[in-house]
Amino acid sequence: MENSGSVPGLRQTNLKKSFDRSLRSLFTACSFEEFRKAFPSFTASEQDRLHQLFAQVVSSLHQDIEEQFESIFVGTQAGEILDTVEELVEEQTLDPLHSKKSNVEETAKKLLEAKKNEVNHLKGLLEKAEKKKCEMKARVEQLKKEKQDFSGAENLVNELKNNNLNYLTGYQT
């Protein structure tokens, strides 16, 4: 058995790579062009600032989820379990006298249970990420509405200026 300070096995490495790839694809689904299309009434500089804010939130969220995954990975000793499974599989393939049904079935059951637990946990993380994503979308929509509300106020101010000028020019003549 490997200790926690040794090099991780192939199964452990593959699990971490798969998680990282799926998380990265989740957070990079919105291109800059798509982001700009979502805010057509904003100026280019406002769109850039919003995109920078969006990128910071996504980056922070990505880092938080990675840290939670690593914490749970270490806490549940998933890496050690995967390394143990890998070692058992290697031992069984090298031992020609070993009955393939006995330990393989038990190992498969344990692995299946561990994978189910892992999948449930990852689903929870993805649900949290989706919730954050929805919250960000709602905030973006709120910012859009505030922008529209502000443009109405700007029109009102211009109208008041014009009325004031008309009044003053009418008063002076």
Secondary structure, DSSP 8 states (H G I E B T S, - for coil): ---TTS---HHHHHHHHHHHHHHHHHHT-S-HHHHHHT-TTS-HHHHHHHHHHHHHHHHHHHHHHHHHHHHHHHHTTHHHHHHHHHHHHHHHHH-TTS-TTHHHHHHHHHHHHHHHHHHHHHHHHHHHHHHHHHHHHHHHHHHHHHHHHHHHHHHHHHHHHHHHHHHHHHHH-
